[in-house]
Amino acid sequence: MRSERPRVLIAQPIADHYLAESRSIAPDWTFERIELFAEGAALPPDQAEGCTVLVSDIAPANLDAMTGLAWLQLGSAGYMQVAGLPLEAMGVRVTNASGVNDVPIAEWCLLAMLAFERDLPELLRAQREREWDRRAKFQSELRGRRVGIIGYGGIGREVARLSRALGLEVWVMNRSPIGPTPLRFTPAGTGDPDGTCPHRAFTMADLDDFLPEIDYLVLTAALNPRTVGLLGERELRLLPPTAMLLNPARAQLVEEAALRRALTEGWIAGAAIDSHYREPLPPDDPTWEWPNALLTPHISGSTLSPRREARLWELFGRNVERYRAGEPLLNEVPWADLRPA
């Protein structure tokens, strides 16, 4: 049964002034901080039974006891951690934090492209060895290269904006038509709200025409049952041997064995990987030894980013306003994307 006075439980770090702002938006709601809970943990019965809105990265183990839950606001852009739960049957709407980490993740992509273009790892090695090396590869230019972006959500749009500003040709591939995104959270001054950045747009049916022409392939698609293993051996072999793969999204978008062979056998020139098949990546994991791989420890968009908190609570505040007005919520995840494969 839904509570007449909505009760919001916040299982996310929130500064006092952001909590005060939320309360000012909905003075007739109850907002409570609660302890962050681990995967598999249950909420106390008095919290579970009286909760209308939950702000959390995960759902509690006793989700079925949350009979009043109407809305789950995730603190992450990813949502596979709640896929397969009976949210649709319970009528629980799910919104994610898409947009909150667009800027740092897009900047990570530009960092990787610039590092690969001028072979920064080799330059740093030469510095350590006190070698004066002026080979042509260290004097290359990113301008004029072609970046291909698979998944044109918030992150993909910010990558496109920055790439175009640096003079790259932008190709994008998306499962739906590219245009305005009025129901997505986009921080002011970022992204491509009107969908006008790409020089060319493709659908997933055009994969064979798209991949062979790409210099830098950036994966920003959401991970869901339809996108697991999106790139396998066939797709990686379609890329030029000079292509670089950048994956700041989810490791499982690419088949692990195929990516390992692509790097070790030279199907592609390199890869920058931020999300891994095993996390934290164990010291003896063979991934560390993959050639021409730039590995970062899942920090492209981080909870420690200095502006993340402000963006998250801006998104939440705007959604509280929408919820109260009976308007569509920003970043609502379709239930179809949350069903088991």
N, C-alpha and C positions, 0 to 999 in steps of 0.2 A: 504494500500500500504506500503510495506516495505521501510524503509529509506535506501538510498544509503550509508550514513554514520551512522552506528549503534549508537543508543543513549541508554545508560544504565541509568536507574533510580534506585537508591539504597535507599530503605525504611527500612534500618537496621542500627543500630549503626556501624560505621566504623571509625577506627582511621586514622589519616592523612597518616601514612606510609603504611597502607594496601591499601588505595585509590591510593596512588602514585604507589604502586606495580601493581595494576590493570591497571592503565594508561600506565605503561611501557610495559605491555604485549601486549596491543592493542593501540598504540599511535594514530592510525587513528580513534579510537572510541571516543565518548563523554561520560564521566562518571559524573553523577550529584548526589549529596546527596539530598534527599527530606525528608520532615517530615514524620514520621511514621503515617499511617492513620488507623483509627479504622474500625472495621467491619461495613459495610454498608455505608462507606464514599466514595465519588467520588474524582477522581483526577481532577485538573484544566484541561480544554480542551487543552491548549497548551502542557501540559505534556502527557496527554492520547494519543493525536493524533500522537505525534512524538516519542513515546517510542518503541524501538525494543526489549530491554531486561529489565525485571523488577525483582529486588531482593526484596522479601517481604515475610512475613508469610502468607499473605492473598491477594486476588484479590480485586480491587476496585469495587464499585457499578456500575460504568460506563465502565465495561470491554468491552461492545460492541462498545464503541467509540475508543478502542485501535486497530484500523485496521492495524497498523504496527507491533503489538506485535508478536514476533516469539518465545520467550523463557521466561518462568517464573521459576526463581530459588527461591525455598522456603528456608526460614531460619529454617525450622523445618523438622524433619524426617517424621512426620505425614502429610498426605495430604488430609484428608477427608474434610477439610475446603474449598477445591476447587472442590470437587467431585460434579458432576451434573452441573457444569458450561459449557458453549459451547466452551471449549478449543479445543476439537477435531475438531469441525466444523470450528473453526478459524485457525486451523493448528498450535496452540501454543504448543510447547514442554514444558514439566514440569519436572524439576529435584528437588529432595528433598535433605535434609541435612543429610541423613543417613551417619553415620561414625563420625560426628562431636561430638556427645555425647556418643559414644560407651563406652569410658573408665569410665566416672563417673557413668553411669547407671550400667555397669557390676560391678563396685566396690560397688554400692548400693546393688546389689544382693548378693555379698559375705558378706557384712555387715549384711544383713537380715539372711542369712543362719547361720552365726556364732552366731548371737544374739539368734536365735531359738535353735540352737544345745546346747548351754549352758544356755539357759533360762536367758538371760541377764536382761530382765525386772524384773524377780523375784529376781535376785541377787541385783539389784539396790534398790528394795523395802526392802530387808533384810538389806542392808547397812543403809538405812534411819531409819529403826527400830532398828538398832544396834543388829541384830540377827546374831549369829555365826552358819551358816547353811552349812554343808559339804555333802549334799545329792549327790547321784551318778549322778543325772541329770546335776549338775553343773560341772561335770568332764568328760563329754562326748567328743567325737572326731568327727570332720567332715569327716576326712579321711575315705574312704571306703563307704561313703554314695553314693547314686545314684541320680544324678540330671538329670531331663528330661527337655529339652528345646523345646518349640513349636515355630517355626519360626526361621530359621537359616540364618538371615541376619547379618548385622554388629554387632549389640548388642549381638545376640545369639552366634556369633562366639567369641566375647571377653569374654562372660560368660564361654563358653566352655574352652577357653585357661586358664583362671584363675582357673576354677574348676579342670581341669586336673592337673595343677601345685600343687594344694593342695591335690591331691590324691583322688578326687572323680571319680566315674565312670560316664561317660558322654553319655547319650542317647539323640538323637535329632529327632525331627519330622518336616518335611518340605513338602510343597506341590510340590516342584520340586526336582530333583536329587541334591545331595550335592556334590560340587566339587569346582574348582577355580571360583573366581568371578572377572574377569578382568575389568568389567565396574562398580564396586562399589568403592566408596572412602573408603580407609582403611588407617588410620594414621600409619606411620612407626612403626614397632615393636608390633603391636596390632593384635588381631583377629586371624583368621584361614584362610588365603588367599587360601590355597590349599585344604581346606575341609578335613583335615586328623585328626582333634582332636577327633571326636566322636568315642566311642567304638562300638556303634551301631546306625544305622540310620533307620528311619521308615517313611512311608508315612501316609497321613491322613486316609487312609483306614485301618491302623493298630492301630487305637486309642484304641480299646478294649484290645489289647495285651500290649500296651505302658503304659497306665495310672495305672493299678494295681501294677506295679513294681517300682513306683517312690517314692523317699523320699522327694525331693524338686522339685516342678514343677514350671518352670520359663516361663512366657509368654512374648515373644519378637516378636510376629507376628504383622504385620501391620494391622491396622484397615481399613477394606474396606467392601463393601457390602457382600462379601463372608465370612468374619470372624466375623461379628457382632453376638454375642451370641454363639460363638464357644464352650464355655463350659456352659452347663445347668445342670439340676438336674441329668440326667443320667450319664453325664461325671464326675461330682463331686463325685457321689456315687461309681464310678469305682476306685477312688483313695483309697489307704489304709487309715484307720482312723488315722494313724500316720503321714500322708503326710502334708507338708507345701506348700502353694501356694504363689508364688511371682509374682506380676503383676506391673512391671514398665512401661508397654506399655500403653494400653488404657483400662479404666474400662469396656467399652462396649463389650470387648472380652468375658466377663463373665456375665451371666444373674444375675441381682442384687438380685432378690428374692431367687434364688437358692443359691447364695453365702451366703446370710444372714442365710438361713436355714442350710447350710453346717457347718457354724461356731457355730450357737446356738444349733444345734442338734448333733454336734460332728461327722459329716461325715468325716471331716478332722481336723487336730490338730491345724491349725492356718493359717494366711494369712498376708503377707506384701503387702500393697497397696499404690501406689504412685499417680496413676491417679484415679480420683473419678467421680462418676456419676453426682455430682453437685460440681462445683468449682466457687469460694472458698467454701469449706465445711462449711455450716452454723453452729453456735455453738449448735443449737438445733437439728441438724441432727442425726437421730438414728444410723448412721454409727459409730459415736464416741463410742457407747456403745457395739459394736460387740465384743464378747469375743475372746481372743487370736488373736487379730488383731493388727498389727503394722502399723500405719497410718503415712504417711509423706505427706507434702503439695506440691506435684508435683515438687519435687526438685532433683529427681534422676539424671536427666540430665538437667541442668539449663542454662539459658542465663547468669547467674552470675558465671558459672564455669570459673576458671582462664585461661583455655587454649581453651575455645570454640571459641573465636574470631579468633585466629590464624588458627584453623582448618577450620572454615567456609570460610575464605578468601583464604586459600590454595586450598580448593575444588573449589571455584569459579574461581580462577586464572587458575587452570588446565582445567576447563570446557571452559573458554574463549579461551584458546589455542586450544582445541579440536574443538570448534565451528568454529574458524577461519580456521582451517585445513580441515573442512568438515568431521571430525571424529565423531564416536558415543560419546555422552556425558556420563559422570559418573552419576549414580543414576537416570537415566531417568525413570519416572513412566509411565508404559504402559497406554494408553488411556483407555483400557478395565477396569483398576482399578479405573478410574475416572468417569465412567458412573454411572448413578443412578441405585440402586438395581432393 
